[in-house]
């Protein structure tokens, strides 16, 4: 005699023909977490490192392939050096390998200076203190800056004429003299050095076209190493940014 319980069953609405169905709600996207932000930052920094390494590697490989002469030396562009004084002197080059002179042989190799002039000129490399002793009271120009797009910049040192011809001095570690094309080669070693260009007879008014270079046998391998390292950093950059992007899905 008890009434049977009734259950209400919710029926799904039946779509009416011609009426578009309600669009399904897209899954919620996860926001930027600290981990994904860190991945993007790390990827960006890694990408900058990769760019620098790749640019440096390409530059070294290009120099090795385009600037070597027939003898295998990487040479600078030829520039015109001239002065109305008695000498042109480079700034001091301080080489200090702390006993590791093998590094100079491995990475730098033999240094070459090529000169060409109408008059007989003297080109020499000597210890800076000896050069100062010889030319300390001589009117000369010291090279301050070398710009491939223009003439070298000098600073003038006042003084008089040299006391003797440069070829009479005995402190030069490498030198050459004469007209036309001349070549000086020097094996670098520890010390403070300067390059001097003078007329062979020590007269006023020096003019010569000069270029300088070195063997630099390792420059190609250094460039390739930079390219390889740049590729690894680029791969790391791609992985970090890809991981961060997937984490948002």
Secondary structure, 3 states (H helix, E strand, C coil): CCCCCCCCCCCCCCCCCCCCCCCCCCCCCCCCCHHHHHHHHHHHHHHHHHHHHHHHHHHHHHHHHHCECCCCCEECCCEEEEECCCEEECCCEEECCCCCCHHHHHHHCEEEEEEEEEEEEEEEEEEHHHHHHHHCCECEEEEEECCCCCCCEEEEECCECCCCCHHHCCCEEEEEEEEEEEEEEEECCCEEEEEEEEECCCCCCEEEEEEEEECCCCHHHHHHHHHHHHHHHHHHHHHHHHHHHHHCC
